Amino acid sequence: MQRRFSDYLFISLKGVAMGAADAVPGVSGGTIAFISGIYEELITTISGVNLSLLTTLRKNGFSAFWKQLNGNFLVALLTGILISFVSFMRLAKYLIEQHPVLIWSFFFGLIVASIFFVGKQIKTWNLGTIVALILGTLAAYYITTLPLMANNDSALFLFFAGAIAICAMILPGISGSFILVILGAYKTLSDALHDFDFKRIAIFAIGALIGLLSFSRVLKWLFNHYKNTTLAVLTGFIFGSLNKIWPWKETLTVLEKSMGQTVPVSQITDYGTIEVYQRQINDFDTFKMVSEKSVSPFHYSEINNTIDPQIALAAGLMIVGFLTIFILEKIGSKTR
């Protein structure tokens, strides 16, 4: 079917949503791609980037090359992703620092709705898909409990961080940005984007490109041969990621950057959540959260000097996030 300009505009808007999601540690752009109806086309298009394109270009010209590449789709989508990712990464940093409960509430509702929409794509439920769902859930949950590493600025590290994170970014349920946080590369990349450090950005981008071209082929093969099982694993990934998205957290340990030591948060402050303390002193650089656990909003208030847990507003934003997925899915069904 021939696409019109309005179709590519919708694809760019989906790219904007993907980029915004990938900028937030804990949310996957792959989930947005899946819900909005472009996931399999994206994987197929990326996996089709190979040396045969050069042969087509040489023998049949640019028009045939561009058609085989699905170039219009890629340009439309990547334009939306890049613009959104670069701009929203700055906004996400501010929201996570100043309004963490509210931004995580919105994304919690979004992810809950995603579980339903990805899970309903599974056509046949049997022992294999149930086991795949459980394994996917456990794997994603385990990833959310991993302690975070210190920042690393080396070029080789940034290259491999890009290759690993991009694989997560195209997997529904696994957040590429959260993988960057775990690896200790999130702040390095966000600083590079903020400072327009093109050298570090280029190193990360090259690693991401190589990782993307390699991993997309694996995903395409899995969808072609084990679609139900793959969907079950991806649904599990999304379900398991809810632990990271839960808005109310208690910090267990933090890294004191000047000393390079990991210590219990109780040695730093009477507040039970390091972000609350950081807002009080307006310093988000001295301490870095290493490990945390999800708690009830009431316990969150209790360990943070009876701070308002913002339950009503958080619940409202969860509903907004939940409904956002319904809107994306409806748009996706119309433009597939």
DOVOKE-365790 format. One record per residue (C-alpha): residue in one letter; x, y, z. Coordinates in nm, 4 decimals, decimal comma. Layout:
! residues N
PT / a / X / Y / Z
...
END
This chain:
! residues 336
PT / m / 0,0000 / 0,0000 / 0,0000
PT / q / 0,1334 / 0,3416 / -0,1000
PT / r / 0,1827 / 0,5652 / 0,2009
PT / r / 0,0811 / 0,9302 / 0,1987
PT / f / 0,2546 / 1,2227 / 0,3677
PT / s / 0,0073 / 1,2037 / 0,6572
PT / d / 0,1058 / 0,8387 / 0,7119
PT / y / 0,4721 / 0,9335 / 0,7465
PT / l / 0,3751 / 1,2178 / 0,9786
PT / f / 0,2027 / 0,9638 / 1,2035
PT / i / 0,5162 / 0,7467 / 1,1909
PT / s / 0,7267 / 1,0456 / 1,2986
PT / l / 0,4875 / 1,1087 / 1,5882
PT / k / 0,5254 / 0,7453 / 1,6914
PT / g / 0,9005 / 0,8031 / 1,6764
PT / v / 0,8569 / 1,1021 / 1,9072
PT / a / 0,6732 / 0,8781 / 2,1559
PT / m / 0,9457 / 0,6114 / 2,1261
PT / g / 1,2233 / 0,8646 / 2,1811
PT / a / 1,0497 / 1,0131 / 2,4849
PT / a / 1,0029 / 0,6660 / 2,6346
PT / d / 1,3634 / 0,5633 / 2,5706
PT / a / 1,4887 / 0,8808 / 2,7408
PT / v / 1,3352 / 0,7669 / 3,0713
PT / p / 1,5255 / 0,4958 / 3,2615
PT / g / 1,2699 / 0,2192 / 3,3094
PT / v / 1,0512 / 0,2721 / 3,0017
PT / s / 1,1068 / 0,0997 / 2,6671
PT / g / 1,0631 / 0,2618 / 2,3275
PT / g / 1,0177 / -0,0908 / 2,1942
PT / t / 0,6941 / -0,1139 / 2,3923
PT / i / 0,5655 / 0,2022 / 2,2229
PT / a / 0,6657 / 0,0669 / 1,8806
PT / f / 0,4805 / -0,2564 / 1,9499
PT / i / 0,1635 / -0,0891 / 2,0752
PT / s / 0,1571 / 0,1634 / 1,7898
PT / g / 0,1749 / -0,1101 / 1,5267
PT / i / 0,5203 / -0,0563 / 1,3739
PT / y / 0,7350 / -0,3025 / 1,5698
PT / e / 0,7634 / -0,5879 / 1,3198
PT / e / 0,8120 / -0,3480 / 1,0279
PT / l / 1,0874 / -0,1766 / 1,2266
PT / i / 1,2665 / -0,5037 / 1,3022
PT / t / 1,2285 / -0,6269 / 0,9432
PT / t / 1,3550 / -0,2967 / 0,8030
PT / i / 1,6595 / -0,2813 / 1,0302
PT / s / 1,7512 / -0,6465 / 0,9710
PT / g / 1,7341 / -0,5779 / 0,5958
PT / v / 2,0257 / -0,3341 / 0,6126
PT / n / 2,3105 / -0,5357 / 0,4601
PT / l / 2,5585 / -0,5428 / 0,1728
PT / s / 2,2889 / -0,6400 / -0,0786
PT / l / 2,1697 / -0,2799 / -0,0575
PT / l / 2,4977 / -0,1669 / -0,2146
PT / t / 2,4496 / -0,4190 / -0,4946
PT / t / 2,0992 / -0,2859 / -0,5575
PT / l / 2,2316 / 0,0713 / -0,5583
PT / r / 2,5038 / -0,0136 / -0,8105
PT / k / 2,2861 / -0,2189 / -1,0450
PT / n / 1,9414 / -0,0580 / -1,0197
PT / g / 2,0013 / 0,2954 / -0,8966
PT / f / 1,9078 / 0,5006 / -0,5946
PT / s / 1,5308 / 0,4632 / -0,6300
PT / a / 1,5441 / 0,0832 / -0,6044
PT / f / 1,7981 / 0,1089 / -0,3210
PT / w / 1,5746 / 0,3476 / -0,1250
PT / k / 1,2690 / 0,1261 / -0,1743
PT / q / 1,4562 / -0,1870 / -0,0589
PT / l / 1,5852 / 0,0048 / 0,2428
PT / n / 1,2315 / 0,1248 / 0,3269
PT / g / 1,4019 / 0,4613 / 0,3501
PT / n / 1,0946 / 0,6828 / 0,3882
PT / f / 0,9813 / 0,4801 / 0,6888
PT / l / 1,3277 / 0,4920 / 0,8502
PT / v / 1,3754 / 0,8646 / 0,7962
PT / a / 1,0295 / 0,9483 / 0,9300
PT / l / 1,0703 / 0,7290 / 1,2372
PT / l / 1,4315 / 0,8196 / 1,3185
PT / t / 1,3596 / 1,1911 / 1,2819
PT / g / 1,0912 / 1,1663 / 1,5492
PT / i / 1,3064 / 0,9460 / 1,7757
PT / l / 1,6187 / 1,1625 / 1,7594
PT / i / 1,4415 / 1,4949 / 1,8090
PT / s / 1,2404 / 1,3559 / 2,0997
PT / f / 1,5251 / 1,1619 / 2,2641
PT / v / 1,7709 / 1,4514 / 2,2651
PT / s / 1,5166 / 1,7068 / 2,3859
PT / f / 1,3216 / 1,4854 / 2,6266
PT / m / 1,6357 / 1,3487 / 2,7918
PT / r / 1,6889 / 1,6932 / 2,9424
PT / l / 1,3243 / 1,7204 / 3,0476
PT / a / 1,3282 / 1,3654 / 3,1861
PT / k / 1,6325 / 1,4479 / 3,3996
PT / y / 1,4473 / 1,7464 / 3,5492
PT / l / 1,1238 / 1,5521 / 3,6094
PT / i / 1,3014 / 1,2549 / 3,7668
PT / e / 1,4906 / 1,4884 / 4,0009
PT / q / 1,2054 / 1,7254 / 4,0913
PT / h / 0,8842 / 1,5212 / 4,0455
PT / p / 0,9825 / 1,1510 / 4,0522
PT / v / 0,6569 / 1,0166 / 4,1984
PT / l / 0,4494 / 1,1877 / 3,9301
PT / i / 0,6550 / 1,0921 / 3,6242
PT / w / 0,6891 / 0,7311 / 3,7404
PT / s / 0,3128 / 0,7175 / 3,8074
PT / f / 0,2372 / 0,8188 / 3,4488
PT / f / 0,4725 / 0,5579 / 3,3098
PT / f / 0,3468 / 0,2915 / 3,5523
PT / g / -0,0024 / 0,3284 / 3,4073
PT / l / 0,1422 / 0,3221 / 3,0577
PT / i / 0,3314 / -0,0023 / 3,1226
PT / v / 0,0320 / -0,1739 / 3,2878
PT / a / -0,1764 / -0,1075 / 2,9766
PT / s / 0,1119 / -0,2291 / 2,7580
PT / i / 0,1031 / -0,5705 / 2,9272
PT / f / -0,2558 / -0,6188 / 2,8088
PT / f / -0,1953 / -0,5045 / 2,4516
PT / v / 0,1228 / -0,7056 / 2,3961
PT / g / -0,0176 / -1,0114 / 2,5721
PT / k / -0,3311 / -1,0192 / 2,3590
PT / q / -0,1136 / -1,0720 / 2,0490
PT / i / -0,0352 / -1,4245 / 2,1765
PT / k / -0,2620 / -1,6500 / 1,9733
PT / t / -0,2092 / -1,9785 / 2,1579
PT / w / -0,1495 / -2,0312 / 2,5272
PT / n / 0,0210 / -2,3552 / 2,6288
PT / l / 0,2880 / -2,4754 / 2,8718
PT / g / 0,5659 / -2,3307 / 2,6539
PT / t / 0,4202 / -1,9784 / 2,6389
PT / i / 0,3420 / -1,9809 / 3,0120
PT / v / 0,7007 / -2,0815 / 3,0947
PT / a / 0,8300 / -1,8152 / 2,8533
PT / l / 0,6100 / -1,5541 / 3,0231
PT / i / 0,7393 / -1,6493 / 3,3681
PT / l / 1,1037 / -1,6540 / 3,2559
PT / g / 1,0663 / -1,3150 / 3,0865
PT / t / 0,9089 / -1,1704 / 3,4005
PT / l / 1,1822 / -1,3056 / 3,6269
PT / a / 1,4599 / -1,1862 / 3,3945
PT / a / 1,3233 / -0,8310 / 3,3759
PT / y / 1,2566 / -0,8176 / 3,7502
PT / y / 1,6119 / -0,9330 / 3,8204
PT / i / 1,7523 / -0,6607 / 3,5952
PT / t / 1,5571 / -0,3964 / 3,7901
PT / t / 1,7178 / -0,5144 / 4,1156
PT / l / 2,0779 / -0,4950 / 3,9939
PT / p / 2,2959 / -0,2408 / 4,1757
PT / l / 2,4106 / 0,0479 / 3,9592
PT / m / 2,7693 / 0,0928 / 3,8461
PT / a / 2,9788 / 0,4073 / 3,8728
PT / n / 3,0025 / 0,6359 / 3,5706
PT / n / 3,2641 / 0,5429 / 3,3127
PT / d / 3,3882 / 0,7869 / 3,0489
PT / s / 3,6218 / 0,5650 / 2,8437
PT / a / 3,5588 / 0,5469 / 2,4690
PT / l / 3,5609 / 0,1644 / 2,4557
PT / f / 3,3145 / 0,1420 / 2,7429
PT / l / 3,0819 / 0,3957 / 2,5804
PT / f / 3,0957 / 0,1984 / 2,2528
PT / f / 2,9887 / -0,1265 / 2,4205
PT / a / 2,7303 / 0,0547 / 2,6344
PT / g / 2,5717 / 0,1831 / 2,3128
PT / a / 2,5663 / -0,1654 / 2,1598
PT / i / 2,4065 / -0,3208 / 2,4689
PT / a / 2,1592 / -0,0418 / 2,5403
PT / i / 2,0236 / -0,0263 / 2,1842
PT / c / 1,9355 / -0,3969 / 2,2048
PT / a / 1,7281 / -0,3198 / 2,5139
PT / m / 1,5732 / -0,0128 / 2,3526
PT / i / 1,4117 / -0,2216 / 2,0784
PT / l / 1,2896 / -0,4878 / 2,3217
PT / p / 0,9429 / -0,4178 / 2,4652
PT / g / 0,9693 / -0,4062 / 2,8432
PT / i / 1,3473 / -0,3654 / 2,8731
PT / s / 1,4525 / -0,0039 / 2,9047
PT / g / 1,7659 / 0,0946 / 2,7149
PT / s / 1,8077 / 0,4011 / 2,9342
PT / f / 1,7835 / 0,1877 / 3,2478
PT / i / 2,0544 / -0,0417 / 3,1072
PT / l / 2,2654 / 0,2734 / 3,0623
PT / v / 2,1960 / 0,3630 / 3,4256
PT / i / 2,2979 / 0,0142 / 3,5426
PT / l / 2,6161 / 0,0313 / 3,3336
PT / g / 2,6947 / 0,3787 / 3,4627
PT / a / 2,6741 / 0,5378 / 3,1184
PT / y / 2,3467 / 0,7320 / 3,1447
PT / k / 2,4961 / 1,0439 / 3,2994
PT / t / 2,7953 / 1,0286 / 3,0639
PT / l / 2,5642 / 1,0253 / 2,7630
PT / s / 2,3238 / 1,2866 / 2,9009
PT / d / 2,6213 / 1,5144 / 2,9756
PT / a / 2,7536 / 1,4595 / 2,6232
PT / l / 2,4157 / 1,5544 / 2,4769
PT / h / 2,3895 / 1,8546 / 2,7052
PT / d / 2,7415 / 1,9737 / 2,6191
PT / f / 2,7167 / 1,8769 / 2,2497
PT / d / 3,0253 / 1,6553 / 2,2886
PT / f / 3,0094 / 1,5094 / 1,9378
PT / k / 3,3045 / 1,2744 / 1,9902
PT / r / 3,1387 / 1,0841 / 2,2746
PT / i / 2,8012 / 1,0993 / 2,1008
PT / a / 2,9557 / 0,9512 / 1,7832
PT / i / 3,1271 / 0,6684 / 1,9743
PT / f / 2,7998 / 0,5776 / 2,1440
PT / a / 2,6090 / 0,6017 / 1,8134
PT / i / 2,8534 / 0,3700 / 1,6300
PT / g / 2,8220 / 0,1101 / 1,9059
PT / a / 2,4438 / 0,1445 / 1,8976
PT / l / 2,4357 / 0,1038 / 1,5181
PT / i / 2,6421 / -0,2166 / 1,5250
PT / g / 2,4345 / -0,3581 / 1,8108
PT / l / 2,1095 / -0,2674 / 1,6364
PT / l / 2,2010 / -0,4256 / 1,3022
PT / s / 2,3125 / -0,7461 / 1,4746
PT / f / 2,0304 / -0,7879 / 1,7264
PT / s / 1,7497 / -0,7008 / 1,4848
PT / r / 1,8343 / -1,0112 / 1,2814
PT / v / 1,7963 / -1,2271 / 1,5906
PT / l / 1,4583 / -1,0710 / 1,6677
PT / k / 1,3359 / -1,1136 / 1,3108
PT / w / 1,4301 / -1,4827 / 1,3183
PT / l / 1,2522 / -1,5304 / 1,6520
PT / f / 0,9339 / -1,3625 / 1,5220
PT / n / 0,9410 / -1,5750 / 1,2069
PT / h / 0,9940 / -1,9070 / 1,3845
PT / y / 0,8706 / -1,8677 / 1,7445
PT / k / 0,6298 / -1,5755 / 1,7399
PT / n / 0,4009 / -1,6895 / 2,0231
PT / t / 0,6906 / -1,7770 / 2,2525
PT / t / 0,8701 / -1,4519 / 2,1687
PT / l / 0,5579 / -1,2497 / 2,2449
PT / a / 0,5193 / -1,4333 / 2,5757
PT / v / 0,8796 / -1,3488 / 2,6728
PT / l / 0,8272 / -0,9841 / 2,5742
PT / t / 0,5051 / -0,9678 / 2,7778
PT / g / 0,7009 / -1,1052 / 3,0716
PT / f / 0,9695 / -0,8423 / 3,0186
PT / i / 0,7095 / -0,5668 / 3,0424
PT / f / 0,5461 / -0,7202 / 3,3512
PT / g / 0,8813 / -0,7642 / 3,5269
PT / s / 0,9824 / -0,4058 / 3,4535
PT / l / 0,6972 / -0,2729 / 3,6724
PT / n / 0,9250 / -0,3003 / 3,9758
PT / k / 1,1497 / -0,0296 / 3,8319
PT / i / 0,8560 / 0,1947 / 3,7369
PT / w / 0,6828 / 0,1808 / 4,0777
PT / p / 0,6716 / 0,5453 / 4,1940
PT / w / 0,7455 / 0,5057 / 4,5663
PT / k / 1,0973 / 0,3896 / 4,6536
PT / e / 1,3148 / 0,3434 / 4,9585
PT / t / 1,6867 / 0,3900 / 4,8932
PT / l / 1,9114 / 0,1216 / 5,0426
PT / t / 2,2631 / 0,2280 / 4,9434
PT / v / 2,4209 / 0,5261 / 4,7715
PT / l / 2,7567 / 0,6078 / 4,6131
PT / e / 2,9430 / 0,9041 / 4,7634
PT / k / 3,1195 / 1,0199 / 4,4475
PT / s / 3,4075 / 1,2186 / 4,5968
PT / m / 3,5161 / 0,9191 / 4,8096
PT / g / 3,4021 / 0,6527 / 4,5645
PT / q / 3,2432 / 0,4550 / 4,8471
PT / t / 2,9039 / 0,2842 / 4,8623
PT / v / 2,7321 / 0,3383 / 5,1978
PT / p / 2,3830 / 0,2877 / 5,3467
PT / v / 2,1610 / 0,5903 / 5,2920
PT / s / 2,1129 / 0,6140 / 5,6709
PT / q / 2,4748 / 0,7314 / 5,6991
PT / i / 2,3974 / 1,0269 / 5,4718
PT / t / 2,0552 / 1,1480 / 5,5791
PT / d / 1,7489 / 1,0770 / 5,7933
PT / y / 1,5402 / 1,0675 / 5,4750
PT / g / 1,4719 / 0,7175 / 5,3474
PT / t / 1,4766 / 0,8163 / 4,9788
PT / i / 1,7915 / 0,9833 / 4,8483
PT / e / 1,6045 / 1,1871 / 4,5853
PT / v / 1,4007 / 1,3579 / 4,8596
PT / y / 1,7216 / 1,4556 / 5,0394
PT / q / 1,8802 / 1,5741 / 4,7137
PT / r / 1,5862 / 1,8052 / 4,6497
PT / q / 1,6170 / 1,9457 / 4,9997
PT / i / 1,9842 / 2,0393 / 4,9493
PT / n / 1,9458 / 2,1065 / 4,5741
PT / d / 2,2417 / 1,8798 / 4,4940
PT / f / 2,1895 / 1,5907 / 4,2514
PT / d / 2,5567 / 1,5190 / 4,1792
PT / t / 2,7267 / 1,4364 / 4,5105
PT / f / 2,5332 / 1,1161 / 4,5768
PT / k / 2,4150 / 0,8492 / 4,3368
PT / m / 2,1532 / 0,5863 / 4,4167
PT / v / 2,3022 / 0,2346 / 4,3962
PT / s / 2,0221 / 0,0112 / 4,5240
PT / e / 1,6594 / 0,0631 / 4,6227
PT / k / 1,3325 / -0,1218 / 4,6781
PT / s / 0,9667 / -0,0519 / 4,6067
PT / v / 0,7511 / 0,0423 / 4,9054
PT / s / 0,3928 / 0,1507 / 4,9707
PT / p / 0,3137 / 0,5232 / 4,9424
PT / f / 0,2372 / 0,5264 / 5,3167
PT / h / 0,5772 / 0,3791 / 5,4037
PT / y / 0,7381 / 0,6228 / 5,1599
PT / s / 0,5785 / 0,9105 / 5,3507
PT / e / 0,6796 / 0,7651 / 5,6872
PT / i / 1,0509 / 0,7253 / 5,6005
PT / n / 1,0665 / 1,0748 / 5,4492
PT / n / 0,9457 / 1,2854 / 5,7435
PT / t / 0,5735 / 1,2489 / 5,6530
PT / i / 0,6221 / 1,3961 / 5,3066
PT / d / 0,3069 / 1,4058 / 5,0928
PT / p / 0,3086 / 1,0819 / 4,8856
PT / q / 0,0816 / 1,2517 / 4,6279
PT / i / -0,1439 / 0,9467 / 4,6058
PT / a / -0,4416 / 1,1169 / 4,4374
PT / l / -0,2335 / 1,2948 / 4,1726
PT / a / -0,0234 / 0,9829 / 4,1167
PT / a / -0,3363 / 0,7709 / 4,0657
PT / g / -0,4692 / 1,0262 / 3,8177
PT / l / -0,1453 / 1,0182 / 3,6191
PT / m / -0,1506 / 0,6373 / 3,6202
PT / i / -0,4942 / 0,6538 / 3,4588
PT / v / -0,3672 / 0,9076 / 3,2019
PT / g / -0,0744 / 0,6795 / 3,1208
PT / f / -0,3075 / 0,3815 / 3,0916
PT / l / -0,5382 / 0,5690 / 2,8528
PT / t / -0,2410 / 0,6933 / 2,6487
PT / i / -0,1692 / 0,3360 / 2,5421
PT / f / -0,5317 / 0,2922 / 2,4282
PT / i / -0,4944 / 0,6048 / 2,2126
PT / l / -0,1614 / 0,4850 / 2,0668
PT / e / -0,3085 / 0,1417 / 1,9950
PT / k / -0,6100 / 0,2962 / 1,8229
PT / i / -0,3857 / 0,5160 / 1,6077
PT / g / -0,1667 / 0,2160 / 1,5355
PT / s / -0,4617 / 0,0026 / 1,4225
PT / k / -0,5673 / 0,2743 / 1,1777
PT / t / -0,2233 / 0,3231 / 1,0244
PT / r / -0,1027 / -0,0371 / 1,0018
END
